[in-house]
Amino acid sequence: TAVSAAEATATASYADGKVTINGIAQGSTTVTVSAEATENYNAFSKTISVTVTEKAKSKAVTFANGSYADDVITWNEGLFTMVQAKGLNAAATAPNSSYMSAPRFYKDNTVTFTPADGITISKIVFTNLSGYNGNYVFNSSNIGNEGLVHTWTGSSTSAITFTMAAAARLSAITVYYSGEASKTDATW
């Protein structure tokens, strides 16, 4: 089996009835797969269009890295920043420094994720502790949940803000993204 592609570095292998192509750059290209005739098979050549997209990467929020000031907790992960604030309801419970490393999102708090330049956020997964499942609202709609896991999916290069309709205690938050951040802040 032979494979040729626009990229000179592409390689191919054949096993279990499948052709695997490695080394094709992100973007679109054409690939030609051909095989010589054998005793049992005819020769063939087929050109196909291939589009390679970047696989989403993920980064967990490091809760221990939170900083607190003026009733706001900020977690700067370099690729994105997560900010918990009191929200617009004056009666809402404000975040406090006791919950930086074990976050508690109170009813009416806002939680905002802002990607760094060059980053696109495609999914955010909130994993809650049992008994503190929360209710995350984005654009006036609850985001999907399966048990203790709430998942937002979309595509954003700008801030994404959730308003809490019910309190939650978190065990993990994972942000899925693509792209490369431009390092503009020497602290990350």
C-alpha positions in Angstrom: 0.0 0.0 0.0 1.3 3.4 -0.9 0.1 6.8 0.3 1.0 10.2 -1.1 -0.1 13.5 0.5 0.6 17.1 0.0 2.8 17.0 3.0 6.1 15.3 2.2 6.4 14.1 5.8 3.2 12.0 5.9 3.6 8.3 6.5 1.0 5.5 6.3 0.6 2.0 7.6 -2.0 -0.7 6.9 -3.3 -3.2 9.4 -6.6 -4.9 10.1 -8.2 -3.5 6.9 -7.4 0.1 7.9 -5.0 2.6 6.5 -3.6 5.0 9.2 -2.0 8.2 8.0 0.3 10.2 10.3 2.0 13.5 9.8 -0.7 15.4 7.9 -0.7 19.0 9.0 -3.8 20.7 10.4 -6.1 21.9 7.6 -7.3 20.3 4.4 -5.3 18.3 1.9 -5.8 15.5 -0.6 -4.4 12.0 0.0 -4.0 9.3 -2.6 -4.1 5.7 -1.5 -3.0 3.0 -4.0 -2.2 -0.7 -4.0 -0.6 -2.9 -6.5 -2.5 -5.9 -7.9 -2.0 -9.2 -6.1 -3.2 -12.7 -6.9 -6.4 -12.1 -5.0 -7.0 -8.4 -5.5 -7.0 -5.9 -8.3 -4.9 -2.8 -8.3 -6.5 0.4 -7.2 -5.9 4.1 -6.6 -8.2 6.4 -4.7 -7.7 10.1 -3.9 -9.7 11.5 -1.0 -10.0 14.9 0.7 -8.8 14.9 4.3 -9.5 17.6 6.8 -7.5 17.5 10.0 -8.7 19.4 13.0 -7.0 20.0 16.2 -8.0 17.7 19.0 -9.4 19.6 22.0 -7.0 19.7 24.9 -8.1 20.0 28.5 -6.9 21.8 31.6 -8.3 21.3 35.1 -8.7 24.4 37.3 -6.1 24.3 40.0 -8.2 25.3 43.0 -5.2 25.9 45.2 -4.1 28.7 42.9 -7.0 31.0 43.6 -6.6 34.5 44.8 -9.2 36.5 46.8 -9.9 40.3 46.8 -13.0 42.3 47.4 -15.5 39.4 47.5 -14.1 38.0 44.2 -12.1 34.8 43.7 -9.8 34.5 40.6 -8.1 31.4 39.3 -5.6 32.3 36.6 -4.7 29.2 34.6 -2.7 31.0 31.9 -4.9 29.6 29.1 -8.0 31.0 30.7 -9.1 32.8 33.9 -12.0 31.7 36.0 -13.7 34.4 38.3 -16.4 33.8 40.9 -18.2 37.0 41.9 -21.3 37.7 44.1 -23.5 38.5 41.1 -26.2 41.2 40.7 -28.5 40.1 43.6 -27.6 42.2 46.6 -28.9 39.5 48.9 -26.6 36.8 47.4 -23.8 35.3 49.5 -20.4 36.7 48.4 -17.5 34.3 47.8 -15.0 34.2 50.6 -11.3 33.3 50.9 -12.2 30.1 52.8 -13.5 28.5 49.6 -10.6 29.1 47.2 -9.2 25.6 47.3 -12.6 23.9 47.7 -15.0 26.2 45.8 -18.6 26.8 46.8 -20.7 28.6 44.3 -23.7 30.2 46.0 -27.1 30.9 44.5 -26.9 34.0 42.3 -23.1 34.0 42.1 -21.6 34.4 38.7 -18.7 32.2 37.4 -16.9 33.6 34.4 -14.3 31.9 32.2 -12.3 34.2 29.9 -9.9 32.5 27.4 -6.5 34.0 26.8 -5.8 35.5 23.3 -5.5 32.6 20.8 -7.6 30.2 22.9 -11.1 28.9 22.0 -13.1 27.2 24.8 -15.2 24.3 23.6 -16.4 22.6 26.7 -16.5 23.2 30.5 -17.2 20.3 32.8 -18.3 21.0 36.4 -18.0 18.0 38.8 -20.0 18.6 42.0 -19.8 16.9 45.4 -22.7 14.7 46.4 -25.5 16.6 48.0 -24.3 19.9 46.4 -25.2 19.5 42.8 -25.9 23.1 41.9 -27.8 24.5 38.9 -25.7 26.3 36.3 -27.5 28.8 34.0 -26.0 30.1 30.7 -28.0 32.5 28.5 -31.1 31.9 30.6 -31.0 28.1 30.1 -29.7 25.4 32.5 -26.7 23.6 31.1 -26.9 19.8 30.8 -26.2 17.6 33.7 -25.7 13.9 34.3 -25.8 13.3 38.1 -23.1 15.3 39.7 -21.6 16.4 36.3 -22.8 19.5 34.5 -21.4 20.2 31.0 -21.5 23.3 28.8 -20.5 22.8 25.2 -20.0 25.5 22.6 -17.3 27.6 21.1 -16.1 30.8 22.6 -13.1 33.1 22.2 -14.6 35.6 24.7 -16.0 35.5 28.3 -18.5 32.8 29.2 -20.6 33.6 32.3 -22.8 31.2 34.3 -25.2 32.4 37.0 -25.9 29.9 39.8 -29.6 29.1 40.2 -28.7 26.8 43.2 -25.6 26.4 45.3 -22.9 23.9 44.4 -19.7 22.6 45.9 -17.1 21.5 43.4 -14.7 18.6 43.3 -13.3 19.5 39.8 -13.7 21.8 36.9 -12.2 20.9 33.5 -12.0 23.3 30.6 -11.5 21.9 27.0 -9.9 24.2 24.5 -8.0 24.5 21.3 -5.4 27.0 20.0 -2.3 28.4 21.5 -2.1 31.2 24.0 0.2 34.2 23.5 2.2 34.6 26.6 1.8 38.2 27.6 2.0 37.8 31.4 5.3 36.6 32.8 3.6 35.0 35.9 2.2 32.0 34.1 
